[in-house]
Amino acid sequence: GYDLWTCGQDFTLQDEFGETHSLYEYRGQVVMLDFSAWWCGPCQAEADVLENLNQDYKDRGVQVLTVLMDEESNGPNWYGRPAPPECRNWSDRDDPNPDHTFPCWVDALTQSNSRTAWPLYNKYSAVPTNVILDTGLRVVYSTGGYPESTIRSKLDKLVGATDTCLH
């Protein structure tokens, strides 16, 4: 878990193409971290809103990032697809005009029945969960659900700000 105003903990996950990335790659940017699940109706609805947010803020130093929580990362999950391609389906990356252009990473339930990122940021035991990290990757806001106007207000305050909570 975490407390507000503490530095966010790093994690490393695969993206929709099977490439490995670390949260700390985004130091110096504001990060809007969305935890969603493939089967979650509110998460699916939020994904389109997040794309609008991404388009509005991507050139202002904000990175929108979805962490999709589904089954095994090493092999087919219960949907019958390996997790990275499932994430690609979530973000429509196989479409010539994808609906979602922000990164989607997989925090899969492994054979050891654990996840990587979710335990670090799970404060609400619900999806979607949204966490905003400032440029120093300090947790400045967290909520279960998606109050768009509040999130936009928080992002507006953070754009252009600097922080010293770098690892």
C-alpha positions in Angstrom: 0.0 0.0 0.0 0.9 3.7 0.1 0.1 7.0 1.7 -0.6 10.2 -0.1 2.5 12.4 -0.6 4.9 9.4 -0.5 7.0 8.4 -3.4 5.4 5.8 -5.5 6.9 2.3 -5.6 8.4 1.1 -8.9 7.2 -1.9 -10.7 8.1 -3.6 -14.0 5.5 -5.1 -16.3 5.1 -6.1 -19.9 3.2 -3.8 -22.4 0.8 -4.9 -25.1 3.7 -5.8 -27.3 5.5 -8.0 -24.7 8.2 -5.4 -24.0 9.2 -4.8 -20.4 8.8 -1.3 -18.9 9.3 0.3 -15.5 7.1 3.0 -13.9 10.3 4.9 -13.1 10.8 5.4 -16.8 8.3 8.2 -16.4 10.2 10.3 -13.9 9.8 13.9 -14.7 6.3 13.5 -16.1 2.9 13.5 -14.3 1.5 10.0 -14.4 -2.2 9.1 -14.5 -2.1 5.5 -13.5 -5.3 3.5 -14.2 -5.9 0.0 -12.8 -8.5 -1.8 -14.9 -9.7 -5.3 -15.8 -10.8 -6.7 -19.1 -14.1 -7.9 -17.7 -15.0 -4.7 -15.9 -17.8 -2.6 -17.6 -16.9 0.6 -15.8 -13.2 0.1 -16.8 -14.2 -0.3 -20.4 -16.2 2.9 -20.3 -13.4 4.7 -18.6 -10.9 3.7 -21.3 -12.5 6.0 -23.8 -12.6 8.9 -21.3 -8.9 8.2 -20.6 -8.1 8.5 -24.3 -9.7 12.0 -24.3 -7.6 12.8 -21.2 -4.5 11.4 -23.0 -5.1 13.6 -26.1 -5.7 16.7 -23.9 -2.6 16.3 -21.7 0.1 14.2 -23.6 1.8 17.3 -24.9 1.8 18.9 -21.5 4.0 16.4 -19.7 1.3 13.9 -18.5 1.5 10.2 -19.2 -1.7 8.2 -19.1 -1.0 4.5 -18.3 -3.4 1.6 -17.9 -2.4 -1.4 -15.9 -4.7 -4.2 -17.1 -5.2 -6.9 -14.5 -6.1 -10.3 -15.8 -4.8 -13.8 -15.7 -1.4 -15.5 -16.3 1.4 -13.5 -18.0 3.3 -16.6 -19.0 0.8 -18.4 -21.3 -2.8 -18.3 -22.2 -5.1 -16.9 -19.6 -8.7 -17.9 -19.0 -9.8 -15.9 -22.1 -7.6 -18.2 -24.1 -5.1 -15.4 -25.2 -1.7 -14.6 -23.8 -1.9 -11.5 -21.7 0.1 -9.0 -23.9 -2.1 -9.6 -26.9 -5.1 -9.2 -24.7 -3.8 -5.8 -23.6 -3.4 -5.0 -27.3 -7.0 -5.9 -27.9 -8.0 -3.7 -24.9 -6.2 -0.7 -26.5 -7.2 -1.7 -30.1 -3.6 -1.5 -31.2 -4.2 -4.0 -34.0 -6.6 -1.5 -35.6 -5.0 0.9 -38.1 -6.8 3.7 -36.2 -6.6 2.5 -32.6 -9.1 3.9 -30.1 -6.6 4.1 -27.3 -3.1 5.4 -27.9 -1.7 5.4 -24.4 0.3 2.5 -23.0 -1.4 -0.6 -21.6 0.6 -2.8 -19.3 -0.3 -6.3 -18.0 -0.3 -7.0 -14.2 -1.3 -10.7 -14.6 -2.2 -13.1 -11.9 0.6 -15.5 -12.1 0.8 -19.2 -11.2 2.0 -18.2 -7.8 -1.4 -16.3 -7.4 0.2 -12.9 -7.1 0.5 -9.6 -9.0 3.3 -7.0 -9.2 1.8 -3.5 -9.3 -1.7 -4.0 -7.8 -0.5 -4.7 -4.3 1.5 -1.5 -4.3 -1.4 0.8 -5.3 -4.5 -1.1 -4.2 -6.2 1.1 -1.7 -9.8 0.5 -2.7 -10.0 -3.2 -3.7 -11.9 -2.0 -6.7 -11.4 -1.4 -10.4 -11.1 1.0 -11.9 -8.7 2.5 -9.4 -6.9 5.7 -10.5 -3.7 7.1 -9.0 -2.0 10.4 -10.0 1.8 10.7 -9.4 3.5 14.0 -9.7 6.8 14.6 -11.6 8.7 13.0 -8.8 6.4 10.0 -8.9 4.9 10.9 -5.5 1.3 9.8 -5.0 -0.8 13.0 -4.9 -4.3 11.6 -5.6 -6.0 8.2 -5.5 -9.6 7.2 -6.0 -11.7 4.2 -6.8 -13.8 5.1 -9.8 -13.3 7.9 -12.2 -14.3 11.4 -11.2 -13.2 13.1 -14.4 -13.5 16.7 -13.3 -11.5 16.1 -10.1 -8.8 14.3 -12.1 -8.6 17.1 -14.6 -8.3 19.6 -11.9 -5.5 17.7 -10.2 -3.6 17.3 -13.5 -4.0 21.0 -14.3 -2.4 21.9 -11.0 0.5 19.5 -11.6 1.3 20.4 -15.2 4.6 22.3 -15.3 5.3 21.8 -11.6 8.6 20.3 -10.4 9.3 18.0 -7.6 12.2 16.5 -5.8 10.9 13.0 -4.9 13.0 11.3 -7.5 14.7 7.9 -6.8 
